[in-house]
Amino acid sequence: MNLFRRGRTDRGIGDVVHVRDDPMPSFAYALLLGGFALTALRNRVPLAAATTRDIEWHGQELPDR
């Protein structure tokens, strides 16, 4: 694939998060990112690790149900 040709093709595509008529998704995205940043700082982990911290499993014992 020619990346220069693709760049010209993609120029007319709008952003999927930010839409002028509805700024709420962009605002919510900023809040979400801020929450991940706080989690990363509190737990001293990289930002990418903070985004999956609540769903990771590292082989530890699971509680009995």
N, C-alpha and C positions, 0 to 999 in steps of 0.2 A: 504494500500500500504506500502510495506517495503521500508523505505527511504534509507537504506544502499544498497539494491539491485538497487534501482533507480539511486543512485549515481554512481554505477559501469556502469550502462547502459548509462547514460548521458555523461560519460567521453569521448566518441568518437565524440560527437556532437560539431561542430564548433560554434563560436560566430556569431550571426546574424548581429552585427553591424560592427565588425572589421574583415576584410578579408585581408590577406597579399598582394594579387594582387591589391587591391583597397583600399588605406588608406583614401580616401576622405570621406566616411560616418563617420568614426571615428572623423575626423577633423571637419566636419559639426556638429556632435553631441556635441563636445567640445565647439564650438561657440554658439550653441543653449543653452547649459547649462550656459555658461558665460553670455549670454543675460538675462536668467531668474534670475541669481544671481544679476546682476545689477538692474533689476526691483525690486527684493526683497529688496535690500538695499535702493534704492531711495524711495520706498513707505513704507518702514518699515513693511513689511509683511513676513511671512514665505516663504521659497523657494517653497513649494508645492502650496501655494496660488498664487504665482507669475506666475505659469504655466497656471493658468486658469483665471487670472485677466481680460483679454480682452473679455472673453465670459461669465462672471458671471452676473447674474441678481438678485438683492436683493429686488425686488418688487417696486422699484422706478418708478415714472411715465415715460412712454415712450414718446418721442417727436412725435408730429403729422407729418404725411408725406404729 
